[in-house]
C-alpha cells in the first residue's frame, strides 16, 4: 500500500532521484527551458518552484537553503540576482509544462518544462 507516499518513484532509489532532481533543477535554472519526460517534469515542478520562492525572499538563510539543492554557484547567483526579482510580484506558478508527445524509441511521453515570462 502507498499510504503517505508522495510523488513518483521514477524507478530510482531515493538518493538517485534526489540527485537527478538537483541536476535537473540546476539545468532548468541555468537554461530556463529543458526537455525531459512528462513524469520527470511533473516531479521537478514543485522542487523548482520552492527554490524560486526562496529566491524571492533573498536573505542569507534562503540563499543557504537553496544552495543545498543547486549544484552550481553561478546558477545560484543567477537564481537570486535575476530569477527571484523577476517573479517578485507573482504568487506561484513560475513554471510551465508543455507536452510534446511520445518518444519514438520507447514511447515515453516527452515534455518541455520552462520558466514563464516574468516582469523584466
Secondary structure, DSSP 8 states (H G I E B T S, - for coil): --TT--S--TTS-HHHHHHHHHHHHHHHHHHSEEEEEHHHHHHHHHHHHHHHHHHHH--HHHHHHHHTT---HHHHHHIIIIIHHHTTT--S--EEEEEEEE-TTT--EEEEEEE-----
